[in-house]
Amino acid sequence: MNSQSPEVDGRSPLLKRVIDVIDRLVVPLVWYSVVMLAIECQFYPDSDSYDTPPYFLWSERVVALIFTIEYIVRLLRNSGRGFYPFTALGVVDLISILPFWIGFIPAVDPYLRLVRTLRVLRMLKFFRYSRGLQLMALGFYRSYWNLRPLMLATLMMILFTMFALYEVEGMHQDEFRSLFTVAWFLEVTGTTVGYGDLSPQSTPGKIIVMVFMIGGLAIFMACFSAITSSFDQVFKEAADPEFDPLDEFEKVREEQEELEEHFKDTGTSDVEDEAAEVEQLEAEEEPTDESKEVGATP
């Protein structure tokens, strides 16, 4: 027996047809929007959309209106993975229309050019239609769980080195008396970019940076290995035509959270807590020896 009301049954096919039509328009509309943004920024760099020829403004209004209708229809239909506004695709669809509607707020008038540039974020909508982008995102998401401890180690090493250079090299160069400047120097050095705008002059400062570069290079290679391993796994699974990348995000998260819960250093795991609660309930329900004797007395 169908639990849906006739109104919902009659509405869903209509919403689905609307979504099907919009799906055919989204990709070309996104490219059109980005191209128009590029032309507008190139020829009118000092003007916002209200000061450029009307075609640009009305063109943007039509595109934003179509994307707004898409968002509302998907919200009403709400078919997919979870409550649509809180899903990744729902957030992306909201980002694609938010800059347009923010432009109507009087307080942002001085920043309309910046708001206009945010239209380029609409390219994130390609994630819905490109399996390749979904696989790429899944690869980075899987590597994220291995990168977290590496990033923590990197942060700790940067902080140790930053304060060491602040005290040691700061006595010789005023630039190293700024923590932000020192952090910039360590970031550029650790990623092997090396602009050469800063360098330690004192011998202790040079020794500190030498140690940092060795450790930074080791962590960089470990990060590269973690990402490569995750993508290898994703590409192997992607050979299966039944493999859906979007379904894997939740599975990966649950697996990693279960592992982290299992290997926690302190406290008890959720499984152990549940087992203890079951044992306690069973103990409370089990009759004591005295109650058995009382029950046995005629």
Salt bridges, closest charged atoms under 4 A:
ASP20 OD2 - LYS16 NZ 3.16
ASP23 OD1 - ARG74 NH2 2.65
GLU40 OE2 - ARG116 NH1 3.23
GLU40 OE1 - ARG119 NH1 3.38
ASP46 OD1 - ARG113 NH1 3.80
GLU60 OE1 - ARG119 NE 3.70
GLU60 OE2 - ARG122 NH2 2.47
GLU70 OE2 - ARG74 NE 3.02
GLU70 OE1 - LYS125 NZ 2.86
ASP93 OD2 - ARG74 NE 3.99
ASP93 OD1 - LYS125 NZ 2.72
ASP93 OD2 - ARG128 NH2 2.34
GLU237 OE1 - ARG142 NH1 2.71
ASP244 OD2 - ARG81 NH2 2.61
ASP247 OD1 - ARG81 NE 2.92
GLU248 OE1 - ARG142 NH2 3.26
GLU248 OE2 - LYS251 NZ 3.62
GLU250 OE2 - ARG253 NH2 2.20
GLU257 OE2 - ARG253 NH1 2.93
GLU260 OE2 - ARG148 NH2 1.98
GLU261 OE2 - LYS264 NZ 3.23
